[in-house]
Amino acid sequence: MRVSRRAVLVAAVVAVVALVAGVAVALLVPDRAGAPAGAPPDVSAAPTEAAATPSPSPGANVAGPLDILIVGLDTRVSVPDWQPHADAVMVLHVDEGLTSGYLYSLPRDLLVDVPAFPAAGFGGGRLKLTEAMSRGSRRPGGNRPDAAQGFELLEKAVLRYTGLRRFDAGAALTFAGLSRLTDAVGGIEVTVDQRVVSQHRRPDGKMRTLRAGGGGYLGPQMVYEPGRRRMVGWQAIDYARQRYTAGGDYTRQRHQRQIIAALLAKAAADGIPASPERLADVLAALRETVLFEGGRNTAVDYAYALRNLTPQALTLVSLPGASVIRNGGYRGEQLKPAGTAFLKAAAAGDGAAHLRANPGLRHG
């Protein structure tokens, strides 16, 4: 699945499947397959019974079950040659009826076998999952990194590790995109499950001062206390980024899934998934922050097709893992047997049944 440079919605690849991230792309929502965009209707032919048939609704061609790759990108747009990293990697599975599903994360530092990728001059090897994105984005000849190309290699690495046959759609969203999405839906409600102290933001939302010479930040810190909290865009992305807390990156993965679920809940409560017009408005707010690929279907098609996927029907899955230490040094992460057993079941189409038999993997 080659990711095209079409900007797309972020609260709908997971908020109803159009939710996720990207880099430097122009807003372009293509017309459905058929006549070129802007082509006038053919009025020369006599009316026929078929011509009077109403046009299919958005998403009519989207059929379940679906597996959708959702990625949060660290792009550092202020550094032109920065190779994008996959800071959050999630898979959304939706059942055949498009009314229920589950969402799970893979650790950014998960050690995986990444296949060769000639487009980037990469011969393959064992890397951290986040590095598949950066390695794949490289363009020989001194050209700037290509996030869409990097997404392609990341997808291949995730498919190889999980055993899934393919992804029906994929989306990638930058930090800026997640912030814009949250603000576009009017903010979200999140139940903060543990005290989180921000490494990056002050209580007023401004960035903390980088310590001279690197090695951390200076100044007051934003603190997210346990309880039900309303978050605007900068708070949602800040909360989702913090990993220097109890539980480390596994806590961060859980918080990222919580943000996705909160966006889905807000979008559903406001009736956004059922309105192609409102979905288009959200898309317009995201502009260059999203990459999306859905084959012949647009993000709006997916979002509309998944309008009946309610927050209550979305199971958040926590896959247990552990650090890999070799010769006294940290090498990355690996999933524990309970996590790999779930992936095996999911690849065989038995993920939902496995979760019912192993409720300890569910959270949220």
C-alpha positions as CSV (number, residue, x, y, z in Angstrom):
1,M,0.0,0.0,0.0
2,R,1.8,3.2,-1.2
3,V,0.8,6.2,0.9
4,S,-0.3,9.1,-1.4
5,R,0.1,12.7,-0.5
6,R,-3.6,13.3,0.3
7,A,-4.4,15.1,3.4
8,V,-7.0,13.5,5.5
9,L,-8.8,13.6,8.8
10,V,-7.5,12.4,12.0
11,A,-10.5,11.9,14.1
12,A,-11.9,9.6,11.7
13,V,-9.1,7.0,11.1
14,V,-9.6,6.1,14.6
15,A,-12.3,8.2,15.7
16,V,-14.1,6.5,13.0
17,V,-11.2,5.6,11.1
18,A,-9.8,8.5,9.5
19,L,-7.7,9.7,12.4
20,V,-4.0,10.0,12.1
21,A,-0.8,11.7,11.0
22,G,1.5,13.0,8.3
23,V,4.0,15.4,7.0
24,A,4.1,18.3,4.6
25,V,1.2,17.4,2.4
26,A,-1.3,19.5,0.6
27,L,-5.0,19.3,1.3
28,L,-6.6,17.2,-1.4
29,V,-9.8,15.2,-1.0
30,P,-10.2,13.4,-4.4
31,D,-13.5,12.8,-6.1
32,R,-14.7,9.3,-6.0
33,A,-13.6,7.0,-8.9
34,G,-15.2,8.1,-12.1
35,A,-15.2,11.5,-13.9
36,P,-12.3,13.8,-13.3
37,A,-12.8,16.4,-10.5
38,G,-14.9,19.3,-11.8
39,A,-16.1,17.5,-14.9
40,P,-19.7,18.6,-15.9
41,P,-22.4,16.0,-16.0
42,D,-23.2,14.5,-19.4
43,V,-26.7,15.9,-20.3
44,S,-26.7,14.8,-23.9
45,A,-28.0,11.3,-23.3
46,A,-31.6,10.6,-22.7
47,P,-32.5,9.9,-19.0
48,T,-32.6,6.3,-18.1
49,E,-33.9,4.4,-15.1
50,A,-30.3,3.7,-14.0
51,A,-29.4,7.4,-14.3
52,A,-32.2,8.2,-11.8
53,T,-30.8,5.9,-9.2
54,P,-29.5,7.8,-6.2
55,S,-25.7,8.0,-5.8
56,P,-24.4,5.6,-3.1
57,S,-23.6,7.2,0.2
58,P,-20.0,7.8,1.3
59,G,-18.3,4.7,2.3
60,A,-20.7,2.3,0.5
61,N,-17.7,0.4,-0.8
62,V,-16.0,0.0,2.6
63,A,-16.6,-3.6,3.9
64,G,-15.3,-5.3,7.0
65,P,-13.4,-6.7,8.6
66,L,-10.8,-4.0,8.5
67,D,-7.3,-3.6,9.8
68,I,-6.0,0.0,9.8
69,L,-2.5,1.2,10.6
70,I,-2.4,4.4,12.7
71,V,0.9,6.3,13.2
72,G,1.9,9.4,15.2
73,L,4.9,11.1,13.7
74,D,7.7,13.1,15.1
75,T,8.7,15.2,12.1
76,R,10.6,18.2,13.6
77,V,9.5,20.5,10.8
78,S,12.0,23.1,12.0
79,V,14.8,20.8,10.9
80,P,14.4,20.3,7.1
81,D,16.6,17.2,6.9
82,W,15.1,15.5,10.0
83,Q,14.2,11.9,9.3
84,P,10.6,11.3,10.7
85,H,10.2,8.9,13.5
86,A,7.2,6.8,14.4
87,D,6.5,7.9,17.9
88,A,3.2,6.0,18.2
89,V,2.2,2.8,16.2
90,M,-1.3,1.5,16.6
91,V,-3.5,-1.0,14.8
92,L,-7.3,-0.6,14.7
93,H,-9.3,-3.7,13.9
94,V,-13.0,-3.4,13.0
95,D,-15.3,-6.3,12.8
96,E,-17.2,-7.4,9.7
97,G,-20.3,-5.4,10.6
98,L,-18.3,-2.2,11.2
99,T,-19.9,-1.8,14.6
100,S,-17.2,-3.0,17.0
101,G,-13.4,-3.3,17.2
102,Y,-10.2,-3.1,19.2
103,L,-7.2,-0.9,19.2
104,Y,-3.7,-2.0,20.3
105,S,-0.2,-0.4,20.3
106,L,3.2,-1.7,19.5
107,P,6.1,-0.2,21.4
108,R,8.1,2.4,19.5
109,D,11.3,0.6,20.6
110,L,10.0,-2.9,19.7
111,L,12.8,-4.9,18.1
112,V,11.6,-6.1,14.7
113,D,13.0,-7.6,11.5
114,V,12.7,-4.8,8.9
115,P,12.7,-6.0,5.3
116,A,15.0,-4.7,2.6
117,F,13.7,-1.5,1.0
118,P,15.6,-0.5,-2.2
119,A,13.8,2.8,-2.6
120,A,15.7,4.0,0.5
121,G,18.9,2.0,-0.1
122,F,18.2,-0.1,2.9
123,G,19.3,-3.7,2.9
124,G,17.1,-4.9,5.8
125,G,18.0,-5.7,9.4
126,R,16.9,-5.9,13.0
127,L,15.9,-2.4,14.2
128,K,13.6,-0.6,16.6
129,L,10.2,-0.2,15.1
130,T,10.4,3.6,15.1
131,E,13.6,3.4,13.0
132,A,11.7,1.6,10.2
133,M,10.0,4.9,9.5
134,S,13.2,7.0,9.5
135,R,15.2,4.4,7.5
136,G,12.5,4.1,4.9
137,S,12.2,7.9,4.5
138,R,15.8,8.3,3.2
139,R,16.2,9.3,-0.4
140,P,19.6,8.7,-2.0
141,G,21.3,11.6,-3.6
142,G,20.9,14.1,-0.7
143,N,17.2,14.7,-1.2
144,R,15.1,15.6,1.8
145,P,13.5,12.6,3.7
146,D,10.1,11.4,2.4
147,A,7.6,10.6,5.2
148,A,5.2,8.8,2.8
149,Q,8.1,6.6,1.7
150,G,9.0,5.9,5.3
151,F,5.4,5.0,6.1
152,E,5.6,2.4,3.4
153,L,8.5,0.6,5.0
154,L,7.0,0.9,8.5
155,E,3.9,-0.8,7.2
156,K,5.9,-3.7,5.8
157,A,7.7,-4.1,9.2
158,V,4.4,-4.1,11.1
159,L,2.8,-6.6,8.8
160,R,5.8,-8.9,9.1
161,Y,5.9,-8.7,12.9
162,T,2.1,-9.1,13.5
163,G,1.4,-11.7,10.9
164,L,-1.4,-9.6,9.4
165,R,-1.9,-10.1,5.7
166,R,-2.5,-6.5,4.8
167,F,-3.8,-3.1,5.9
168,D,-7.0,-1.9,4.4
169,A,-6.1,1.7,5.1
170,G,-3.3,3.7,6.9
171,A,-2.9,7.1,8.3
172,A,-0.1,9.1,9.9
173,L,-0.5,12.3,11.9
174,T,2.0,14.7,13.2
175,F,2.0,16.2,16.7
176,A,0.6,19.4,15.2
177,G,-2.1,17.4,13.5
178,L,-3.3,15.7,16.7
179,S,-3.4,19.1,18.4
180,R,-5.4,20.6,15.6
181,L,-7.8,17.7,15.5
182,T,-8.5,18.0,19.2
183,D,-9.2,21.7,18.8
184,A,-11.3,21.1,15.7
185,V,-13.7,18.9,17.7
186,G,-13.8,21.4,20.6
187,G,-11.6,19.7,23.1
188,I,-11.9,16.3,24.7
189,E,-12.6,14.7,28.1
190,V,-9.9,12.3,29.4
191,T,-9.7,10.4,32.6
192,V,-6.1,10.8,33.8
193,D,-5.2,7.5,35.5
194,Q,-1.9,8.6,37.1
195,R,0.0,11.8,37.9
196,V,1.9,12.9,34.8
197,V,4.5,15.7,34.9
198,S,5.3,17.2,31.5
199,Q,8.9,17.4,30.3
200,H,8.0,19.8,27.5
201,R,5.3,22.3,28.5
202,R,4.7,24.9,31.2
203,P,1.3,25.3,32.9
204,D,0.4,28.1,30.4
205,G,1.1,25.8,27.4
206,K,4.3,27.4,26.3
207,M,7.3,25.3,25.7
208,R,9.8,25.0,28.5
209,T,13.3,26.4,27.9
210,L,15.9,23.9,26.6
211,R,18.8,23.6,28.9
212,A,22.0,25.1,27.5
213,G,24.0,22.3,25.9
214,G,21.0,20.0,25.9
215,G,20.2,17.4,28.6
216,G,16.6,18.5,29.5
217,Y,14.5,21.5,30.0
218,L,14.2,24.4,32.6
219,G,11.2,26.1,34.2
220,P,7.8,25.2,35.7
221,Q,6.1,22.1,34.4
222,M,2.6,21.3,33.4
223,V,1.1,18.6,35.7
224,Y,-1.8,16.3,34.9
225,E,-3.4,15.1,38.1
226,P,-5.6,12.0,38.3
227,G,-9.3,12.5,37.5
228,R,-11.6,13.6,34.8
229,R,-10.0,16.4,32.8
230,R,-10.9,18.5,29.8
231,M,-8.0,18.9,27.4
232,V,-7.5,21.2,24.5
233,G,-5.1,20.5,21.6
234,W,-1.7,21.3,23.2
235,Q,-2.6,19.4,26.4
236,A,-3.8,16.3,24.5
237,I,-0.5,16.0,22.6
238,D,1.6,16.8,25.6
239,Y,-0.1,14.2,27.8
240,A,0.2,11.6,25.0
241,R,4.0,12.3,24.6
242,Q,5.1,11.8,28.2
243,R,7.1,8.6,28.8
244,Y,9.3,9.6,31.7
245,T,6.7,8.5,34.2
246,A,5.7,5.4,36.1
247,G,5.4,2.6,33.5
248,G,7.5,4.4,30.9
249,D,6.6,3.9,27.3
250,Y,3.9,1.4,28.1
251,T,2.1,4.1,30.1
252,R,2.5,6.5,27.2
253,Q,1.0,3.9,24.8
254,R,-2.0,3.6,27.1
255,H,-2.4,7.3,27.2
256,Q,-2.2,7.6,23.4
257,R,-5.0,5.0,23.1
258,Q,-7.0,7.0,25.7
259,I,-6.7,10.2,23.6
260,I,-7.9,8.3,20.5
261,A,-10.9,6.9,22.4
262,A,-11.7,10.4,23.8
263,L,-11.6,11.9,20.2
264,L,-13.9,9.1,19.0
265,A,-16.3,9.8,21.9
266,K,-16.3,13.6,21.2
267,A,-16.8,13.1,17.5
268,A,-19.6,10.6,18.1
269,A,-21.3,12.9,20.7
270,D,-21.2,15.8,18.2
271,G,-22.5,13.7,15.3
272,I,-19.4,14.3,13.2
273,P,-19.1,10.7,11.8
274,A,-22.6,10.9,10.4
275,S,-22.1,14.2,8.5
276,P,-19.8,14.2,5.4
277,E,-19.9,18.0,5.5
278,R,-18.6,18.2,9.1
279,L,-16.0,15.6,8.3
280,A,-14.8,17.7,5.5
281,D,-14.5,20.7,7.9
282,V,-12.3,18.7,10.2
283,L,-10.2,17.6,7.2
284,A,-9.7,21.3,6.2
285,A,-8.4,22.1,9.7
286,L,-5.7,19.4,9.5
287,R,-4.4,20.3,6.1
288,E,-0.7,19.4,5.7
289,T,-0.5,17.4,9.0
290,V,-1.9,14.1,7.7
291,L,-1.0,11.3,5.3
292,F,-3.7,8.9,4.4
293,E,-4.1,5.9,2.0
294,G,-7.4,4.0,1.7
295,G,-7.2,2.6,-1.8
296,R,-10.2,3.8,-3.8
297,N,-11.9,5.2,-0.7
298,T,-11.2,8.5,0.9
299,A,-10.9,9.3,4.6
300,V,-14.4,10.7,4.5
301,D,-15.6,7.4,3.1
302,Y,-14.0,5.5,6.0
303,A,-15.2,7.9,8.6
304,Y,-18.8,7.7,7.3
305,A,-18.7,3.9,7.0
306,L,-17.6,3.6,10.6
307,R,-20.1,6.1,12.0
308,N,-21.7,3.3,14.1
309,L,-18.4,2.3,15.8
310,T,-19.2,3.8,19.2
311,P,-16.6,4.4,22.0
312,Q,-18.3,1.7,24.0
313,A,-17.8,-0.8,21.2
314,L,-14.1,-0.1,20.9
315,T,-11.8,-2.2,23.1
316,L,-8.5,-0.8,24.1
317,V,-5.8,-3.5,24.3
318,S,-2.6,-3.4,26.4
319,L,0.1,-5.8,25.2
320,P,2.6,-6.5,28.0
321,G,6.3,-6.2,27.1
322,A,9.8,-5.9,28.7
323,S,13.1,-4.3,28.0
324,V,15.8,-6.2,26.2
325,I,19.2,-5.8,27.9
326,R,22.4,-7.2,26.4
327,N,25.9,-6.8,27.8
328,G,24.6,-4.4,30.3
329,G,23.1,-2.1,27.6
330,Y,19.5,-1.3,26.6
331,R,18.7,-2.7,23.1
332,G,14.9,-2.1,22.8
333,E,11.6,-3.8,23.8
334,Q,10.0,-7.2,23.2
335,L,6.5,-8.4,23.8
336,K,5.8,-11.0,26.5
337,P,4.2,-14.3,25.5
338,A,0.7,-12.9,26.4
339,G,1.3,-10.1,23.8
340,T,2.6,-12.4,21.1
341,A,-0.3,-14.8,21.7
342,F,-2.8,-12.0,21.1
343,L,-1.1,-11.0,17.8
344,K,-1.2,-14.6,16.6
345,A,-4.9,-14.8,17.4
346,A,-5.5,-11.4,15.7
347,A,-3.7,-12.5,12.5
348,A,-5.9,-15.6,12.4
349,G,-9.1,-13.5,12.7
350,D,-9.7,-14.5,16.3
351,G,-8.6,-11.4,18.2
352,A,-12.0,-10.6,19.7
353,A,-12.4,-14.1,21.0
354,H,-8.9,-14.0,22.4
355,L,-9.8,-10.8,24.3
356,R,-12.9,-12.4,25.7
357,A,-10.9,-15.3,27.0
358,N,-8.1,-13.1,28.3
359,P,-9.8,-10.0,29.8
360,G,-6.5,-8.9,31.5
361,L,-5.4,-7.5,28.1
362,R,-8.3,-5.1,28.0
363,H,-8.2,-1.6,29.6
364,G,-10.1,1.6,29.4
